[in-house]
Each structure stands twice: as C-alpha cells, then as structure tokens.
C-alpha cells in the first residue's frame, strides 16, 4: 500500500510538472531553459541550473490549480482543435523564456488558400511557411521588432496588382510589402507611429491606423500616400495600444486615445461625424477597441466608460453598458463577444443583454474567433481557450505559453504565435497524438 502511494505521488508530480501552469512552473521552466543555455558555455553553471530544476520539482508540494477543466486520460481523444504544425520562428528559441518582449509581438496570417502561413515576430523576423511540408519558403530579418499581425492582399482583390502581396508592420511605424511568393520587397512606407493593428482594404485603398492617433490611406500596389487624418494625442497617460479600422457603409470607423470615435469618408478622409465616449474624468479614457458592425450599428468600447452601440449613420448612442477595460470586440451572427483582462462576455447584439460570462486569470487576450459552435481566444499568460458558443463552458485548453498578437483563422485552420516565438497551426476536428499532446500540455473535457 505504501509503495502504491509513493508511485501515485510520483505519477502526480510528473503530471503536475508537464501539465501544470503558474508562477512556480515559470520559475522551474526558466531554470531548466537557462541550464540548457549555459550547457555549451560553462558546464558548472549548467549543472547548477539543472539542480535548481530538480530541487524545484522535488520540494514544491503537488497542488494542481483549481480549474473548471480536468485532464483527459487519452489526449488523442481531444477533437475540437488538434495541433498539425509548430516550429520556432527565430534562431534563439531556447533563449525566449529569458527575453523580455514587447506587449504586442507580431502575429501571423494565411494566404487565400490556407496553404501558406506568413509570420512576423518580436525579433524582427518575417517568414513564409508552406504548411503541408513545413518548409520555410522565404525569410526576412528587419532591424526593428514586428508588432502588427501581417495581412495578405491577393492580387484579385487589388486593382492593378500583378502579384499577391503580404504587408508587415514594425514598432517604429514602417509598413513593408513583400511579394508573397518570393519575398522580394515591393514597397515600404514610414508612418512614424507604432503599428499594432493590421490595415484593411477599402475601395482600392489600404487603410491603417497607428499609435499617434493617425489614420492613413495608401495605394496598395505602390505604397503611395493618398490621404491622412490626424487627431491630437492627449497629454495625459494613455493605455498601450490603439484602435484598428472598420470599413462599412462606405465609411471608415476608428477610435482614438482620448475616447473619441470618428467616421471618415473613405475617398478623402474627411470627417462624417465624431462622438466622445469618455464623459467622466477617468485617467484612462482610451477607445482602443477596433469597432465592430452589427446591422446599422457599430460597437465600440471606452476603457473607462464601457460598451457603446452607436448608429453607424449618425454616431448617436443606441445603448450603453458599464463594463470596465474592454479591449477586444467581435460580432458573430446575433451575438457580440467582448473581452477584457479577466472575462469574456457574450451579449445579445440587439438589446445588450448578457447571455453568459467566462472568467479567467488576469491576462492580455486576443480577439475571439467563432467557428463550428466554439469560441476560441488566446491569453498571455494562459494559452488557448476553447468555449462552447451557446453556454460559455470551457471545452479545451492548450498551453504553448502566452499567446501574442492575434489569432488568424481560415476555414477551420487556426494559427498563432507564442511569447516563446514559436508558431503553431491547429485544425478544427483534427486528432492530436498522446505524445504531442503531452509535450504541448493539452487539456479537454
């Protein structure tokens, strides 16, 4: 009996080490990673770090974190999303747990067929990966970090374009366009402000916003400047990040760091209407959420004053909900999904009535994705969450480390970048083998 108890505790400790997550695990993983780093340079120090890892696992009491999930006996039974591809995006992947990264660290996007994945990371690396073979088709090293998820522009969607183009954005405000097939530089434009949200195509114009409260329109073929709308940046402290742009009903909708929401004419950038959302004297009045469209309304959120439903034609307020610190919005069918640093809410888009709420440990989160009856979002820290769309019940977790940038999605394919500068591609309905699942710490119900 005593021997069986010891075996059970040993199995539990191994299970806790590989599948657990939290501050203790982070310290242990960092000790192990530092040991690997030192191994080739100074053996005694490497031994010291490996001993710290062993001591950490042996001495910390086994106490799995309370969660609404449990571990499946056979991880290969997980069938919501299965891992089909992963690889490091830089040459110093083993160092990544020890490196400080910016709050936004690039991201990824698919081509129009879902065959090629384009990736940008915080080390300034841009690359094109063929998913079926795993081959890197081309790679580019920039002098500054990439902080914006890239965007793919198919030639069929861009008047006058002779080739598919992929556009990357850097921390210093440069937009760089590359031939998607060859990696040859097509054009570049310096916007002068950090880029965190991807540009969009609107009536043969590439529309992009930056951290300096500017919205610009460029020619997507040549990168030539077309027009610019600038808004004064407030002198007080603001939240890190900025709104992306929405194109709907012939207008560009965007939020600014002083709480203003503006509708611009797509042809010349002239102002159609502006609406202040922050009516209080709150310190952080930013409107950094990218607006979302539902019928004749747009949804936007002030960091301090909550969620607003505005008439798209006039900017008049239809209704408002006092929800703190909303950073991400998504409309899918008749539901609005909104996330902040601790919870994801599903709201009836017509009335504003809350349908369900899912809570998670404090984290920066990605914009949700809805597919096949599931809501998926990434967190940093926290990994990937898969929820039932009707109830908000947690169905699956994936722990590759914190997820940076945004999730990118194409017909059941899901890709993202981890803070360890690894890129992952998952497929809806795919099976994940037991060994692979254990390596990447899957959970499921």
C-alpha positions as CSV (number, residue, x, y, z in Angstrom):
1,X,0.0,0.0,0.0
2,X,2.8,2.4,0.9
3,X,4.6,1.6,-2.3
4,X,1.5,2.3,-4.3
5,X,1.0,5.6,-2.6
6,X,4.6,6.6,-3.4
7,X,4.1,5.6,-7.1
8,X,0.8,7.6,-7.2
9,X,2.6,10.7,-5.8
10,X,5.4,10.3,-8.3
11,X,3.0,10.0,-11.2
12,X,1.1,13.0,-9.9
13,X,4.3,15.1,-9.6
14,X,5.3,14.2,-13.2
15,X,1.8,15.1,-14.3
16,X,2.0,18.4,-12.4
17,X,5.4,19.2,-13.9
18,X,4.4,18.7,-17.6
19,X,0.8,19.8,-17.5
20,X,0.6,22.5,-14.8
21,X,0.9,26.2,-15.3
22,X,1.5,29.2,-13.0
23,X,4.3,31.2,-11.3
24,X,6.1,28.2,-9.8
25,X,6.1,26.4,-13.2
26,X,7.5,29.5,-14.9
27,X,10.5,29.6,-12.4
28,X,11.2,25.9,-12.9
29,X,10.9,26.2,-16.7
30,X,13.3,29.2,-16.7
31,X,15.8,27.3,-14.6
32,X,15.7,24.4,-17.0
33,X,16.0,26.7,-20.0
34,X,18.9,28.6,-18.5
35,X,20.6,25.3,-17.8
36,X,20.4,24.4,-21.5
37,X,21.7,27.8,-22.5
38,X,24.7,27.5,-20.2
39,X,25.5,23.9,-21.1
40,X,27.6,24.8,-24.2
41,X,29.5,27.6,-22.4
42,X,30.0,26.8,-18.8
43,X,29.3,23.3,-17.6
44,X,29.4,24.0,-13.8
45,X,26.7,26.7,-14.1
46,X,24.6,24.4,-16.3
47,X,24.8,21.8,-13.6
48,X,23.7,24.3,-11.1
49,X,20.6,25.4,-13.1
50,X,19.6,21.7,-13.7
51,X,19.9,21.0,-10.0
52,X,17.6,24.0,-9.3
53,X,15.1,22.4,-11.7
54,X,15.3,19.1,-9.8
55,X,15.0,20.8,-6.4
56,X,12.0,22.8,-7.6
57,X,10.1,19.8,-8.8
58,X,11.1,17.8,-5.6
59,X,10.4,20.4,-3.0
60,X,7.3,22.2,-4.1
61,X,4.2,20.4,-2.8
62,X,1.9,18.9,-5.5
63,X,-1.1,21.1,-5.6
64,X,-2.8,21.4,-9.0
65,X,-4.6,24.7,-9.6
66,X,-8.3,24.7,-9.3
67,X,-9.9,24.9,-12.7
68,X,-13.2,24.2,-14.5
69,X,-11.4,21.6,-16.6
70,X,-9.9,18.2,-16.0
71,X,-7.2,16.2,-17.7
72,X,-8.4,13.6,-20.2
73,X,-7.0,10.1,-19.8
74,X,-6.2,9.9,-23.5
75,X,-5.3,13.3,-25.0
76,X,-5.7,11.9,-28.5
77,X,-9.5,11.9,-27.9
78,X,-9.5,15.8,-28.0
79,X,-11.2,16.6,-31.3
80,X,-12.1,20.3,-31.2
81,X,-8.7,21.6,-32.4
82,X,-5.7,19.4,-33.0
83,X,-2.1,20.5,-33.5
84,X,-0.8,20.0,-37.0
85,X,2.3,22.2,-37.1
86,X,4.7,24.0,-34.8
87,X,8.2,25.5,-35.2
88,X,10.4,28.2,-33.7
89,X,10.5,31.4,-35.8
90,X,14.0,32.5,-34.7
91,X,17.4,31.1,-34.1
92,X,17.4,31.7,-30.4
93,X,14.1,30.0,-29.4
94,X,15.7,28.4,-26.3
95,X,16.5,31.9,-25.0
96,X,13.0,33.2,-25.5
97,X,11.7,32.4,-21.9
98,X,14.5,34.7,-20.6
99,X,14.0,37.6,-23.0
100,X,11.6,40.5,-22.4
101,X,9.2,41.0,-25.3
102,X,7.0,44.0,-26.2
103,X,3.3,43.8,-25.2
104,X,2.4,43.2,-28.9
105,X,4.7,40.9,-30.8
106,X,3.7,40.4,-34.4
107,X,1.4,37.6,-35.4
108,X,0.5,35.6,-38.5
109,X,-1.9,35.3,-41.4
110,X,-2.8,32.7,-44.0
111,X,-2.8,33.1,-47.8
112,X,-6.2,33.0,-49.7
113,X,-6.0,29.2,-50.0
114,X,-4.9,28.3,-46.4
115,X,-1.7,26.7,-47.8
116,X,0.9,29.2,-46.7
117,X,1.4,30.9,-43.3
118,X,3.1,34.3,-43.0
119,X,4.6,35.0,-39.6
120,X,6.1,38.1,-38.0
121,X,7.8,38.2,-34.5
122,X,9.3,40.5,-31.9
123,X,12.8,39.7,-33.1
124,X,12.0,41.4,-36.5
125,X,11.8,38.2,-38.4
126,X,9.2,37.8,-41.2
127,X,8.8,34.4,-42.9
128,X,6.6,32.4,-45.2
129,X,5.9,28.8,-44.3
130,X,4.4,26.1,-46.5
131,X,2.1,24.3,-44.1
132,X,1.9,20.9,-45.8
133,X,5.6,20.3,-46.0
134,X,6.7,22.7,-43.1
135,X,9.3,24.2,-45.5
136,X,10.3,27.9,-45.0
137,X,9.8,29.4,-48.4
138,X,11.5,32.7,-47.6
139,X,12.7,34.7,-44.6
140,X,13.5,38.4,-43.9
141,X,15.3,40.0,-41.0
142,X,14.2,43.5,-40.1
143,X,16.1,46.0,-37.8
144,X,13.1,46.6,-35.6
145,X,10.5,44.3,-34.0
146,X,7.3,43.5,-35.9
147,X,4.4,44.4,-33.6
148,X,1.5,44.1,-36.1
149,X,-0.1,40.8,-37.4
150,X,0.7,40.7,-41.2
151,X,-2.1,41.0,-43.7
152,X,-2.3,39.1,-47.0
153,X,-3.5,41.0,-50.1
154,X,-4.5,38.7,-53.0
155,X,-3.9,40.2,-56.4
156,X,-7.6,39.6,-57.4
157,X,-8.6,42.0,-54.6
158,X,-6.2,44.8,-55.5
159,X,-6.8,46.6,-58.8
160,X,-3.7,46.8,-60.9
161,X,-1.7,44.3,-58.8
162,X,0.3,41.7,-60.7
163,X,1.2,39.5,-57.7
164,X,-0.1,38.5,-54.2
165,X,1.4,40.8,-51.6
166,X,1.8,40.4,-47.8
167,X,2.2,43.5,-45.6
168,X,4.1,43.6,-42.3
169,X,4.2,46.5,-39.7
170,X,7.0,47.4,-37.3
171,X,7.4,49.0,-33.9
172,X,8.9,52.2,-35.5
173,X,5.9,52.6,-37.8
174,X,7.2,51.1,-41.1
175,X,4.8,49.2,-43.4
176,X,6.7,46.8,-45.6
177,X,5.1,45.0,-48.5
178,X,6.6,41.8,-49.9
179,X,5.8,39.6,-52.9
180,X,4.1,36.7,-51.2
181,X,5.6,34.0,-53.4
182,X,9.3,35.2,-53.5
183,X,9.8,37.5,-50.5
184,X,11.0,40.3,-52.8
185,X,10.4,43.8,-51.3
186,X,7.6,45.6,-53.3
187,X,7.3,48.9,-51.4
188,X,7.7,50.4,-47.9
189,X,6.2,53.4,-46.1
190,X,7.1,55.1,-42.8
191,X,4.0,56.1,-40.9
192,X,6.0,57.4,-37.9
193,X,4.0,55.7,-35.2
194,X,3.9,52.2,-33.8
195,X,1.7,49.7,-35.7
196,X,-0.3,47.2,-33.6
197,X,-3.5,46.7,-35.7
198,X,-3.5,45.3,-39.2
199,X,-4.5,47.5,-42.1
200,X,-7.6,46.8,-44.2
201,X,-8.5,47.1,-47.9
202,X,-11.3,49.5,-48.7
203,X,-12.2,50.6,-52.2
204,X,-8.7,50.0,-53.6
205,X,-7.1,51.8,-50.7
206,X,-5.0,50.3,-47.9
207,X,-6.3,52.0,-44.6
208,X,-4.2,51.8,-41.5
209,X,-4.2,53.4,-38.0
210,X,-1.1,53.9,-35.8
211,X,-0.3,54.8,-32.2
212,X,-0.1,58.5,-32.9
213,X,-3.8,58.9,-33.5
214,X,-3.4,59.0,-37.2
215,X,-5.3,57.2,-40.0
216,X,-3.7,56.9,-43.4
217,X,-4.8,55.7,-46.8
218,X,-2.1,54.2,-49.2
219,X,-2.1,52.8,-52.7
220,X,-1.8,49.0,-52.0
221,X,0.1,48.5,-55.3
222,X,2.8,51.2,-54.9
223,X,2.5,52.3,-51.3
224,X,1.9,55.8,-52.4
225,X,0.3,58.2,-49.9
226,X,-3.3,59.1,-50.6
227,X,-4.7,60.9,-47.6
228,X,-4.3,61.3,-43.8
229,X,-6.5,62.1,-40.9
230,X,-4.7,63.2,-37.7
231,X,-6.2,63.6,-34.2
232,X,-4.4,65.3,-31.3
233,X,-2.8,62.9,-28.9
234,X,-3.8,63.7,-25.3
235,X,-1.1,64.9,-22.9
236,X,-2.2,62.5,-20.1
237,X,-1.1,58.9,-19.8
238,X,-3.0,56.5,-22.1
239,X,-3.4,52.7,-22.4
240,X,-0.8,50.9,-24.5
241,X,-2.3,50.1,-27.9
242,X,-4.6,51.7,-30.4
243,X,-7.8,51.0,-32.3
244,X,-7.8,49.3,-35.7
245,X,-10.1,50.5,-38.5
246,X,-13.5,49.2,-39.7
247,X,-14.9,49.7,-43.2
248,X,-18.7,49.7,-43.5
249,X,-21.4,51.5,-45.5
250,X,-18.7,53.5,-47.4
251,X,-17.2,54.9,-44.2
252,X,-14.1,54.2,-42.1
253,X,-14.7,53.9,-38.3
254,X,-11.9,54.3,-35.8
255,X,-11.4,55.1,-32.1
256,X,-8.7,57.4,-30.6
257,X,-6.8,57.5,-27.3
258,X,-8.9,60.5,-25.9
259,X,-12.1,58.5,-26.1
260,X,-13.3,59.9,-29.4
261,X,-14.9,57.7,-32.2
262,X,-14.9,59.1,-35.7
263,X,-16.4,58.1,-39.0
264,X,-14.3,59.1,-42.1
265,X,-15.1,59.2,-45.8
266,X,-13.1,56.5,-47.5
267,X,-12.3,58.6,-50.6
268,X,-10.6,61.6,-48.9
269,X,-10.5,61.0,-45.1
270,X,-12.9,63.9,-44.4
271,X,-14.9,63.6,-41.1
272,X,-18.5,62.4,-41.4
273,X,-19.1,62.5,-37.6
274,X,-17.3,62.3,-34.2
275,X,-18.6,61.1,-30.9
276,X,-16.9,61.3,-27.5
277,X,-17.4,58.1,-25.4
278,X,-15.4,59.1,-22.3
279,X,-17.7,61.5,-20.4
280,X,-16.0,61.1,-17.0
281,X,-12.7,62.5,-15.7
282,X,-11.2,59.0,-15.7
283,X,-7.5,58.6,-16.1
284,X,-7.8,56.1,-19.0
285,X,-10.5,57.2,-21.4
286,X,-9.0,55.4,-24.5
287,X,-11.1,53.9,-27.2
288,X,-8.6,51.3,-28.3
289,X,-11.1,48.6,-29.4
290,X,-11.5,48.1,-33.2
291,X,-15.2,48.9,-33.9
292,X,-17.5,46.0,-34.8
293,X,-20.5,46.2,-37.1
294,X,-24.0,44.8,-36.5
295,X,-26.7,45.8,-39.0
296,X,-27.0,49.6,-38.9
297,X,-25.0,49.9,-35.6
298,X,-21.3,49.8,-34.7
299,X,-20.0,48.6,-31.3
300,X,-17.1,50.4,-29.7
301,X,-15.8,50.5,-26.1
302,X,-14.2,53.1,-23.9
303,X,-11.6,51.7,-21.5
304,X,-13.2,53.6,-18.6
305,X,-16.9,54.1,-19.6
306,X,-17.8,50.8,-21.1
307,X,-19.5,49.4,-24.2
308,X,-21.5,51.6,-26.6
309,X,-23.8,50.7,-29.5
310,X,-23.8,53.7,-31.9
311,X,-25.9,54.4,-35.0
312,X,-23.5,54.0,-37.9
313,X,-25.1,56.8,-39.9
314,X,-25.0,59.5,-37.2
315,X,-23.0,58.3,-34.2
316,X,-25.9,58.6,-31.9
317,X,-25.9,56.3,-28.9
318,X,-28.5,53.4,-29.0
319,X,-27.5,51.8,-25.7
320,X,-24.5,51.6,-23.3
321,X,-23.3,49.1,-20.8
322,X,-20.8,50.0,-18.0
323,X,-18.1,47.3,-18.5
324,X,-14.6,48.1,-17.4
325,X,-11.4,47.8,-19.5
326,X,-12.8,46.2,-22.7
327,X,-10.0,45.6,-25.2
328,X,-11.5,43.2,-27.8
329,X,-14.8,43.0,-29.7
330,X,-16.3,40.5,-32.1
331,X,-19.7,40.3,-33.7
332,X,-20.9,36.9,-34.9
333,X,-24.4,36.4,-36.1
334,X,-26.6,38.0,-33.4
335,X,-24.0,38.0,-30.6
336,X,-21.4,40.4,-29.5
337,X,-18.3,39.0,-27.7
338,X,-16.3,41.4,-25.7
339,X,-13.2,40.7,-23.6
340,X,-11.1,42.5,-21.0
341,X,-8.2,41.4,-18.8
342,X,-10.3,38.9,-16.8
343,X,-13.5,37.9,-18.5
344,X,-15.2,37.2,-21.9
345,X,-18.8,38.1,-22.2
346,X,-21.4,37.0,-24.8
347,X,-24.0,39.7,-25.3
348,X,-27.2,39.9,-27.3
349,X,-26.2,42.4,-30.0
350,X,-29.7,43.8,-30.4
351,X,-30.5,44.5,-26.7
352,X,-27.2,44.4,-24.9
353,X,-28.4,41.7,-22.6
354,X,-25.6,39.4,-21.3
355,X,-26.0,35.8,-22.3
356,X,-23.0,34.2,-20.5
357,X,-19.7,35.2,-18.9
358,X,-16.4,33.2,-18.8
359,X,-13.8,34.2,-16.2
360,X,-10.0,33.6,-16.5
361,X,-6.9,34.7,-14.6
362,X,-5.7,38.2,-15.4
363,X,-4.2,38.3,-18.9
364,X,-3.9,40.2,-22.2
365,X,-6.2,38.5,-24.6
366,X,-6.7,38.2,-28.4
367,X,-9.8,39.0,-30.4
368,X,-12.1,35.9,-30.3
369,X,-12.8,33.6,-33.2
370,X,-16.1,31.7,-33.7
371,X,-16.3,28.5,-35.7
372,X,-18.2,25.2,-35.6
373,X,-20.1,26.0,-32.4
374,X,-17.0,27.1,-30.4
375,X,-15.5,30.4,-29.3
376,X,-11.7,30.5,-29.3
377,X,-9.4,33.1,-27.9
378,X,-5.8,33.3,-26.7
379,X,-4.4,34.8,-23.5
380,X,-1.0,36.0,-22.3
381,X,-0.4,34.3,-19.9
382,X,-2.9,31.4,-20.2
383,X,-2.6,29.9,-23.7
384,X,-5.6,29.0,-25.9
385,X,-9.2,28.7,-24.6
386,X,-12.0,26.9,-26.5
387,X,-15.5,27.5,-25.2
388,X,-19.0,26.3,-26.1
389,X,-20.6,29.1,-28.1
390,X,-24.1,28.6,-26.5
391,X,-23.1,28.3,-22.8
392,X,-19.6,29.6,-22.5
393,X,-18.5,26.3,-20.9
394,X,-14.7,25.6,-21.2
395,X,-14.2,22.7,-23.6
396,X,-10.4,22.6,-24.3
397,X,-7.2,24.3,-23.3
398,X,-3.8,24.4,-25.0
399,X,-0.7,25.6,-23.1
400,X,2.1,26.6,-25.5
401,X,2.9,29.6,-23.3
402,X,1.3,33.1,-23.6
403,X,-0.2,33.9,-27.0
404,X,0.9,37.2,-28.6
405,X,-0.6,39.2,-31.5
406,X,-3.9,37.9,-32.7
407,X,-5.3,34.5,-33.8
408,X,-5.5,34.0,-37.5
409,X,-8.2,31.8,-39.0
410,X,-9.0,30.2,-42.3
411,X,-11.7,27.6,-42.9
412,X,-11.0,25.5,-39.8
413,X,-7.3,26.3,-39.6
414,X,-6.1,28.3,-36.6
415,X,-2.7,29.8,-36.2
416,X,-0.9,32.0,-33.6
417,X,2.4,33.0,-32.2
418,X,3.5,32.2,-28.7
419,X,5.7,34.5,-26.5
420,X,8.4,31.9,-26.9
421,X,8.5,33.0,-30.6
422,X,7.0,29.6,-31.7
423,X,4.3,29.5,-34.4
424,X,1.5,26.9,-34.1
425,X,-1.1,25.8,-36.5
426,X,-4.2,23.8,-35.3
427,X,-7.0,22.3,-37.3
428,X,-10.6,22.0,-36.3
429,X,-11.6,18.4,-35.8
430,X,-8.0,17.0,-36.1
431,X,-6.8,14.5,-33.6
432,X,-3.7,15.3,-31.5
433,X,-1.5,12.3,-30.7
434,X,-0.9,11.5,-27.0
435,X,2.9,12.2,-27.1
436,X,2.3,15.5,-28.9
437,X,-0.5,16.5,-26.6
438,X,1.7,15.8,-23.5
439,X,4.5,17.8,-25.0
440,X,2.3,20.9,-25.5
441,X,0.1,20.4,-22.5
442,X,-3.4,20.0,-23.9
443,X,-6.5,19.8,-21.6
444,X,-10.0,18.9,-22.6
445,X,-13.4,17.9,-21.4
